[in-house]
């Protein structure tokens, strides 16, 4: 992020998230980040869990605490424990001392306990009579000892003709329904603004809503939307056209154009093929 800008960091986090989720789906391997029992010491180092998920969990923690608390906490941790052995509670104490916040809930879900990731099903309904969006969030991952219900602070952005407003809700049970105030008909509802959660999120949206979000959302929102267009609306002309336009638009971030290319490849067909062939001429070979 410091070297290449926030957009490149946003895309790198998106890539890491998908690498990790795909790894768990394909292997079934889930475990806490702090794992004290190994038959073979090398088992502690799994690229997808230790490094990809580990990096994502640190960024999620950074987002929750804010940079003004996170970076002094990292400095405190390093200065306290240089050249010494540590465990996760040492890291937690430094974070808590710097921020003044209890983080048992986070470390129990993401570091010492848990081991999987939340799968969220999201739906919303605009109720003009109450000037509100009724939002429903549900954790649908298996309820197993290693895939617990998570305690999740979630940012929800609602955009209307009058502008955007970000709400913060907390999902700490299986399902939550909440009414969020709006000043008019929603143009776009984005759950987990910025893609900070280590989670598989599926939001029920129409093809038209997704195309609008792809064209008007920020990079994080557009990345997730492009993927959902390919998964939920494969072969539909409007979805193919929207992703083809993204791939052809050199003003957009290279990572979003790469995501569009991958999604068009998964959709297949003549329209996707033609867009991909045209994309071979892109000046940025990424």
N, C-alpha and C positions, 0 to 999 in steps of 0.2 A: 504493500500500500504506500509506503514512504517512497519507494524507488520508482514505482510505475503508475501510481494514482489509484484512487478509490475504486474506479470501475474495473481495473484489472484485478484488484483484490476481490471485488464482488464476484467476478467470473471465476476466479480461482477457488473461492469457497463453494460456488455452485458445482464445479467439477469435482472437488473433493467429496461433497455431499453425495453426488451420484455414484462415485466410485465406492464409497462406503456402503450405501444402500444396496447397490448391486452385489457387493461382496456378501452381505448378510443374506440376501435372497438366494444366492447361488450356493453358499456354503453352509448356511444355518449356524454359523459361529457367532455367538454373542457372549460377551463377558465384560465385567467392569474394567475401567481403565486402570485402577489399582488392583493388581491381581497377585496375591502373595503366595500362591501354591503352584509350582511348576514341576513337571517331571524332567523337562529339558529347559535349561535357562533361555535358550534361543526362542522358546515359545512366547516369551514376554514381548517380543518385537514382531508385531504384525503390521505391515505397512498400512492396511486399511483401517485397523482399529487403533493401534498405538499412535500412528502419525496423522492419517487423514482425520479420523474422528477426534483424536487428541487436539489437533489444531483447531477444528471446528468448535469443540467444547470451550477452548480458551477464548475464542472470538465471541461465543455466546455469552460467556462470563464477562468479557470486556464490555459487551453491549448492555448487560444488566447493570453493571456497576457504574459504567461511564468511564471515559478515559481519565478524568480528573481523579478518580479513586484507583483505577486499575493500575496505571503506570507507577504511582508511588508505592503501591502494594508490591509490585514486582521488585522494585528497588529494595524495599524493606526485606523481602524474602531472601534476595540474593545476599544482602549485607549481613543478615542474621546468620545465615547457614553456609557461607562460603567454606569450601573444603570439608564439609561435614556431610554425614548421611542424613537423609530426610525421609519423611513419609507424607502422605497427603494432608494429614492434620497440621503439619507445620506450614504448609502452603495456605491452608484454610485460615489459620490463625493470623497470618500476615495480611490476608485479604480483609478479614474482619476487623483487625486493628486499624487498618488504613481507612476503611469505609464506614465503620461503625454499624455494620449490618451482619445479622446472623445468617450464615450460609449452610447450615446443616441440611436444609431441604435440597440445595443444589448438589452438594457433595454426595448425599445419600442416593440421589437419582442418577448422577452422571459420573462419579468418580469411584466411590467405594461400593455402591450398590447398583441395582439395575443391570444393564448390560446390553439391552437392545436399544430401540428408539421408538418414540411415539408415532403412531399412524393416526392422522386426524381426518375426519370427515366433516366438511364444512358446508353449511347451507345458510341462505339469508332470504328475507322477504321484506320488501318495502311496504310500510303501512302508512299511507298518506294521512289517514284520519288522526294518527298520533304523532305525525312528523318523526317517525322512527324507523330504523332498520332492526328487525328481529333476527338476531344472529344466533345460530346453533352450532356448537362445537362438540364433537364427540371423539373420544379416544377409542379406536377400534382394533388396536393391536391385541394379540393374544394375552390373556391374563395368566401369565406363568411367572414362577419365581424370578426368572431373569428378564422378564418383560413386564415390569410393573406399570401401574398408572403413574404418570409423571405430573409434577407440579410445574406448570408452564406459564410464565408471563408472556403475553402475546400482544403485539402491536397490530391494530386494525385500522387501516386507512380507508376513509370513505370520501369519494370525490363527487361533488355536485356541481351544478352550474355556478354556484356561489363560491367554490373553492374546495380545498381539501382540509380534512381534520383527522388527526390520528388519535384513536382511543386505545387505552391500555386495559386489557381484561386478564383475569387469572383463571386458568383452567387447572384445578387441582382435584378433580374427580372425573368420573367416566364421561359425563356430559354436562354441558352448561348452555342455557339459553339466556340471552341478555338483550335488552332493548337499548339501542344506541341512537341518540338524537341526531336528526339531520335537518337541513333547511330547504330541502327539495328532493326531487327524484334522484337517486344515486346513479351516477354515470359509471362508477367503478367501485368495487369493494375488494380490498386486498387484505387478506389475513396473513400475518407474519410479514409485515412490511420490511423489506430488506433481506429476506431469507436468512434470518439469524438462527432459527431453530434447527437442531439436528433432528429432522422429522420428515416423514412422508406425508404430504398434505394434498388432499384432493378436495377441491372446491366445486360444488355443483353450479355450473354456469352454462348459459346458452352459447351457441356458436357466435352470435352477434356480440354478446358481452365479452367473449374471449378476444375476438378480433379488435374490438375497441381497446381493450386492455393492452394488447400487443402493440398497438399504435400509439397509445398515450401514457402507458405506465413507465416507471423508471426501469433501469436495467434489470434489477433483481426481479421485479414483477414480470417483465417481458420474457426473461429466461424461462421462468416457470410456466408462463402462459403458452409460449411456443411449444414446450413439451406436452402440455395438456391438449393443445389443438391437435397434435399428431396422435395422441393416445385416444382421445374421445371422438375425434371427427375426421379420422383418416379417410382419404379419397373424396371428401366433400369439397367442391370447387372453391368455396369461399375460404376454407382453411388452407388449401393448396396455394391459392392466389396470395393470401396474406403472408405466408411463409416465403413464397417466391419473391415478393416485394422486399421483405427484410433482407434476404440473401443478396439481392441486387443493389441495395442501398449502401453505397460506400461511406455515407456520413454516419452510419450506425457503428457502435462498438464492434470490433472484430469478433469478440466472444459471442455476441448475440447472432451475428451472421454465421458463425461456426455452428451454434446451436440449431439455427434454422436449417443449415445444410444436413446435419445429422438427422433432424426430424423429417425432412423431406426424403432422405434416404430410407428411413424406416417406413414411410407411407407408401413409397413406390408409385409406379404408374408413369404414363407418358409426360404428364404435366410436371411432376416432380423431377423426372429425368431431364427434361429440357432445361429446367431451372438450374439443376446441378451442372449440366454441361456448360451453360452460360457462366456459371460461377467459377469455372476453371480459369477464366480470364481475370479473376480478381487480383489486384495488385498485391494484396496481403495474402500470402499462401497459407496462413493459419486457417 
